[in-house]
Amino acid sequence: MAVVTPPAIVILGPGALATARRVQALYAGARVHALQGRVQGDVAFSELGAHLRECYARGAPIVALCAAGIVIRCLAPLLANKGAEPPVLALAEDGSAVVPLLGGLTGVNVMAREIGAALAVAPAITTSGELRFGTCLLNPPAGYALASLAQGKRFVSDLLAGASTRVAGNAPWLENVDLPRDGDARHAIRVSAQAWDGNPAVLVIHPRSIVAAVGAPREAIAERVRRALAAHGLAPLALAALVAPSSHMRDASLAQAATELGVPLRFVDGADPTPQAVLCALDLGADIERYTSNEDGIALACAAAPLDPHTLGRARGKLTVLGLGPGRADLLAPAARAALDDATDIVGYATYVDMAGPFRADQQRHATDNREELQRARHAFEMASEGRRVAVVSSGDPGVFAMAAAVLEALEGSDDARWHAVALTIVPGVSAALATAAQAGAPLGHDFCMLSLSDNLKPWSVIEQRLLHAAQADLVMAFYNPISRARPWQLDRALEIVRSERAPQTRVVLGRDVGRPGGTLRAMTLGELRSADVDMRTMVIVGSSTTRGFARGDGGEWIYTPRWYRDDVQFKREAGGE
Ligand code: SAH
């Protein structure tokens, strides 16, 4: 089942913070998004319109503590697709009014009622069907799907115009709803896995109650599942899951088919690779109708009530190694944010796990203080092989002196087939050198190298040799791990080597805690640089012979390395190159 995205509670000033925190307490994982420079929340943003559109586009429910009109104007360019919109509400700063704006089909009125109840105000619900019946007939509960939205709207307007209805099938959520009921009515709400026959007087709601089983994967699985369903008059929306033998866990065509069908993909262990054996291994009980479609290689089982896909076999585990960037939320890639929201378990060095949060109550943190990266990587694989969705977090980019290489090293060293069946993804992040460079200007604008000055995992002699060669090659250098209590003298020695090849006027940039609270940026020359200016939270960028600086409007200095190289200027200009 899709993870329910926690709402973004958006505020523009300190006057809204207290109300925002009260709303936050209602929703696990909800964060207060606060306008930078005005008020401190959990996530900072700098431009309201862009931020609201970003939240909306990734399907996050929005509770905006500002005028409804502002929210409408900000989201207006995105409102073409009504089916996919998340709930959007405007809330008065002082909590005196809650106005559901968008997302009638994704539960905005439910949220408006919840928030209204918590703040003791009546929600401004304007949806006529909701007002009349106290529920949205077109937004059935989890485990059910509406067959046709267009037909649903017509059905509700018929009821609003005076028609009565019967309820056919099992609809427990409608039991206490004040519908105009009549056992003989022409109109009917039908809860069934059978496809809608097009009768305009019938509102069909499908319980997600069908399992489609495949044996060995073949071509066009989704197409074959649809054909098998159609052969028995069953609706694709009634599908709860696609199930396959775990021996085929790594087959990409299965994952693609599940995505196409819009259902979770689950696996059973030890089953023969035939659809029937897979269904048997599921142990669905007696109250099941079975359909086999031999020529399509698909077996279907239909239960009387919705099936919870989480109870069917197990999922393919996921391991996502992601970079948090330097620390600021707006420098975190949306793909990394999505992996964090989707994760069941978050693994990493405690500081970074804290940086990645807050997390929902159902998400487990595995924060460690030890520097045993391999051990952490193995733990992550163990959890992922059980079907969990694990996020391993690093600061900056995970592939730059961080966890991605440790994770791959652990995997290469393992012959555990379960580890190799895990869906492993690496999501990049903004590395400290790039974040520092961007603040300073463009010191990495020409050829550069990244070096870790830590000799924990490589001999110091190798570091000395690389420094010398990089200095001789006139590369700009970005130093990671420049100094620590356990490595007090190494930086001075490194600078000695660089100074042997580079002039004292060479430009240097020091970024400390860049993109984090209290971050600083300093520009100086190589001659001025002292190791006392640097600590383990500092990025040191040493310019090349061409790196230069000039005054910027705010009194600081822009530092950059030109794209051209000395005598090549003329050549480039003539060639009309970049
Ligand atoms: N994976 C990280 C680097 C980890 S090595 C990345 O891509 O950025 C740790 C070193 O990175 C630190 O010693 C420091 O030199 C640098 N660093 C990490 N975050 C930083 C930040 N926010 N500001 C300045 N330097 C940082």
Boltz pocket constraint, residues with backbone or C-beta under 6 A from the ligand:
constraints:
  - pocket:
      binder: B
      contacts: [[A, 326], [A, 327], [A, 394], [A, 395], [A, 396], [A, 397], [A, 398], [A, 399], [A, 400], [A, 401], [A, 402], [A, 430], [A, 431], [A, 432], [A, 433], [A, 436], [A, 479], [A, 480], [A, 481], [A, 482], [A, 483], [A, 511], [A, 512], [A, 513], [A, 514], [A, 515], [A, 516], [A, 535], [A, 536], [A, 537], [A, 538], [A, 539], [A, 540]]
      max_distance: 6.0
